[in-house]
Amino acid sequence: MGGQYRITGDKYPRMRRPRRRGRLVLMVVASVAVLGVGGWGTLQLIDVFTGGGKQAAAVGPKADCASKASPSASTGTDTAVPKPAQITVNVYNATPRSGLAKSTADELKKRGFKIGDVGNASAQWDKKVKGTGVLLGPAASLDTSLPVLATQLTGAERRTETTRKGTDIDLIIGTAFKDLTAKAAADKALAALGGPTPTAGASASAKACS
């Protein structure tokens, strides 16, 4: 080249394009962000069209009711009620009529009760029981064996003696006694006595889950 500007020497400047690493990194980050947002949006659309949210809401309460149903079902009167075969009954006649103690004891034996003493009532009770009878036992029998025996004689009075020892209970026949409760009715009452009674809270929970 001539003129005022002349290149001398054997080295020439190299012409390079400016590096664009920063712009390349920015493009990669932007692409990843776009793909992430697009994937999230696709999942949301799938949930909307398939009703995933509604199903989760519907399943939640049902599962919660199922988990709470068992405790409520087991809640209620859970007192251990003995079977007739576990109860020994002494039968005493406090009326002027003869033979009542034996016939009553024989019938109770047929219904599964164990029979202890049979005979006339002591002077404390003789001709002093105006109702159908008195059921007498230790304090522990109030909510166990006495209710079981009471199913066999409707209207009998229940009493306990704190100083009484043992587990035997007495049936003292009163002047209003005619016969034991009919076996069918007694069996029904006995079955109801042995079954647990659900509490009000358990019933409300069951209705809420239905």
C-alpha positions as CSV (number, residue, x, y, z in Angstrom):
1,M,0.0,0.0,0.0
2,G,1.3,3.4,-0.8
3,G,0.5,6.8,0.3
4,Q,0.7,8.3,3.7
5,Y,-0.2,5.0,5.6
6,R,2.2,2.1,4.9
7,I,2.4,-1.2,6.6
8,T,5.9,-2.3,7.4
9,G,7.2,-5.5,8.9
10,D,6.2,-9.2,8.6
11,K,3.4,-9.3,11.2
12,Y,-0.2,-8.4,10.4
13,P,-3.1,-7.9,12.9
14,R,-5.6,-10.8,13.0
15,M,-9.3,-9.9,12.6
16,R,-11.5,-11.8,15.1
17,R,-15.1,-11.5,16.0
18,P,-15.8,-10.5,19.6
19,R,-16.5,-13.4,22.0
20,R,-20.2,-13.9,22.9
21,R,-20.0,-16.3,25.8
22,G,-22.1,-14.1,28.1
23,R,-24.9,-13.9,25.5
24,L,-24.8,-17.7,25.0
25,V,-25.1,-18.5,28.7
26,L,-28.0,-16.1,29.0
27,M,-29.8,-17.9,26.1
28,V,-29.3,-21.3,27.8
29,V,-30.7,-20.0,31.1
30,A,-33.7,-18.5,29.4
31,S,-34.4,-21.7,27.4
32,V,-34.3,-23.8,30.7
33,A,-36.7,-21.3,32.3
34,V,-39.1,-21.5,29.4
35,L,-39.1,-25.3,29.4
36,G,-39.8,-25.4,33.2
37,V,-42.7,-23.0,33.0
38,G,-44.1,-24.9,30.1
39,G,-43.9,-28.2,31.9
40,W,-45.6,-26.8,35.0
41,G,-48.4,-25.3,32.9
42,T,-48.9,-28.6,31.2
43,L,-49.4,-30.4,34.6
44,Q,-51.9,-27.8,35.7
45,L,-53.9,-28.3,32.5
46,I,-53.9,-32.1,33.0
47,D,-55.2,-31.6,36.6
48,V,-58.0,-29.3,35.4
49,F,-59.2,-31.7,32.7
50,T,-58.9,-34.9,34.7
51,G,-60.4,-33.4,37.9
52,G,-57.4,-34.4,40.1
53,G,-58.1,-31.7,42.6
54,K,-61.7,-32.7,43.1
55,Q,-60.8,-36.4,43.6
56,A,-58.2,-35.5,46.2
57,A,-60.8,-33.4,48.1
58,A,-63.3,-36.2,47.9
59,V,-60.9,-38.8,49.1
60,G,-59.6,-36.8,52.0
61,P,-62.8,-36.7,54.2
62,K,-63.7,-40.3,53.4
63,A,-60.3,-41.5,54.5
64,D,-60.6,-39.4,57.6
65,C,-64.0,-40.8,58.4
66,A,-62.7,-44.3,58.0
67,S,-59.9,-43.7,60.4
68,K,-62.2,-42.3,63.0
69,A,-65.0,-44.9,62.6
70,S,-63.2,-47.7,64.5
71,P,-62.6,-45.8,67.8
72,S,-66.2,-44.5,67.8
73,A,-67.6,-47.9,67.2
74,S,-65.7,-49.3,70.2
75,T,-66.8,-46.4,72.4
76,G,-69.8,-47.0,74.8
77,T,-70.8,-49.2,77.7
78,D,-67.9,-51.7,78.0
79,T,-68.5,-53.1,81.4
80,A,-67.7,-56.8,81.7
81,V,-71.0,-58.6,82.0
82,P,-70.7,-62.2,83.3
83,K,-72.6,-65.1,81.7
84,P,-75.3,-66.9,83.7
85,A,-72.9,-69.9,84.0
86,Q,-70.5,-67.7,85.9
87,I,-73.1,-66.6,88.5
88,T,-74.1,-68.6,91.6
89,V,-77.6,-67.8,92.9
90,N,-79.0,-68.6,96.3
91,V,-82.8,-68.8,96.2
92,Y,-84.9,-68.1,99.3
93,N,-88.6,-68.0,99.7
94,A,-90.0,-65.1,101.8
95,T,-93.6,-65.9,101.2
96,P,-96.1,-68.3,102.9
97,R,-96.4,-70.4,99.8
98,S,-94.3,-73.5,99.9
99,G,-92.2,-74.9,97.1
100,L,-91.4,-71.5,95.4
101,A,-87.7,-71.6,96.2
102,K,-87.2,-75.0,94.6
103,S,-89.2,-74.5,91.5
104,T,-87.6,-71.1,90.9
105,A,-84.1,-72.5,91.4
106,D,-84.8,-75.4,89.0
107,E,-85.9,-72.9,86.3
108,L,-82.9,-70.7,86.8
109,K,-80.7,-73.8,86.5
110,K,-82.3,-74.6,83.1
111,R,-81.5,-71.1,82.0
112,G,-77.8,-71.6,82.7
113,F,-77.3,-70.2,86.2
114,K,-75.4,-72.0,89.0
115,I,-77.6,-72.7,92.0
116,G,-76.3,-72.5,95.6
117,D,-78.5,-72.6,98.7
118,V,-82.3,-73.2,98.3
119,G,-84.8,-72.8,101.1
120,N,-86.8,-70.4,103.3
121,A,-85.7,-66.8,103.8
122,S,-84.2,-65.7,107.1
123,A,-86.3,-63.9,109.7
124,Q,-84.8,-60.6,108.4
125,W,-86.7,-61.1,105.1
126,D,-89.5,-63.7,105.9
127,K,-92.9,-62.2,104.8
128,K,-91.3,-58.7,104.6
129,V,-90.7,-58.5,100.9
130,K,-93.8,-57.0,99.3
131,G,-92.6,-56.9,95.7
132,T,-91.7,-59.6,93.3
133,G,-88.4,-60.1,95.0
134,V,-85.1,-58.7,96.2
135,L,-81.7,-59.4,94.5
136,L,-78.9,-59.1,97.1
137,G,-75.2,-59.3,96.5
138,P,-71.8,-57.8,97.3
139,A,-70.9,-54.3,96.3
140,A,-69.0,-55.5,93.2
141,S,-72.1,-57.2,91.8
142,L,-74.1,-54.0,91.4
143,D,-73.0,-53.5,87.7
144,T,-72.1,-57.1,86.9
145,S,-74.0,-60.2,88.2
146,L,-77.1,-58.4,89.6
147,P,-78.2,-56.9,86.3
148,V,-77.8,-60.3,84.7
149,L,-80.1,-61.9,87.3
150,A,-82.5,-59.0,87.1
151,T,-83.3,-59.9,83.5
152,Q,-84.9,-63.1,84.8
153,L,-87.2,-61.4,87.3
154,T,-88.9,-58.2,86.2
155,G,-89.4,-55.6,88.9
156,A,-87.1,-57.2,91.4
157,E,-85.3,-54.7,93.8
158,R,-81.5,-54.7,93.7
159,R,-79.5,-54.3,96.9
160,T,-75.8,-54.7,97.9
161,E,-74.0,-55.3,101.2
162,T,-70.6,-53.7,101.5
163,T,-69.6,-56.2,104.2
164,R,-70.6,-59.2,102.2
165,K,-67.9,-61.6,101.1
166,G,-67.8,-63.9,98.1
167,T,-69.5,-63.5,94.7
168,D,-72.8,-65.4,95.3
169,I,-76.0,-63.4,95.0
170,D,-79.4,-64.1,96.6
171,L,-82.8,-64.1,95.0
172,I,-85.4,-63.6,97.8
173,I,-88.9,-64.3,96.5
174,G,-91.5,-61.7,97.6
175,T,-95.2,-61.9,98.0
176,A,-96.0,-60.3,94.6
177,F,-94.0,-63.1,92.8
178,K,-95.9,-65.2,90.3
179,D,-93.2,-66.5,88.0
180,L,-89.9,-65.7,86.5
181,T,-89.8,-63.5,83.4
182,A,-90.7,-65.4,80.2
183,K,-87.6,-67.0,78.8
184,A,-87.8,-65.3,75.4
185,A,-88.1,-61.9,77.0
186,A,-85.4,-62.7,79.5
187,D,-83.0,-63.8,76.7
188,K,-83.7,-60.6,74.8
189,A,-83.0,-58.5,77.8
190,L,-79.8,-60.5,78.5
191,A,-78.6,-60.0,74.9
192,A,-79.2,-56.2,75.1
193,L,-77.4,-56.1,78.4
194,G,-74.3,-57.7,76.9
195,G,-74.0,-55.4,73.9
196,P,-72.1,-52.1,74.0
197,T,-74.2,-49.0,73.6
198,P,-72.7,-46.4,71.2
199,T,-72.3,-42.9,72.6
200,A,-73.9,-39.8,71.1
201,G,-70.5,-38.7,69.7
202,A,-70.0,-42.0,67.9
203,S,-73.5,-41.8,66.4
204,A,-72.9,-38.2,65.1
205,S,-69.6,-39.3,63.6
206,A,-71.3,-42.2,61.8
207,K,-74.0,-39.9,60.3
208,A,-71.3,-37.3,59.2
209,C,-69.4,-40.0,57.3
210,S,-72.5,-41.6,55.7
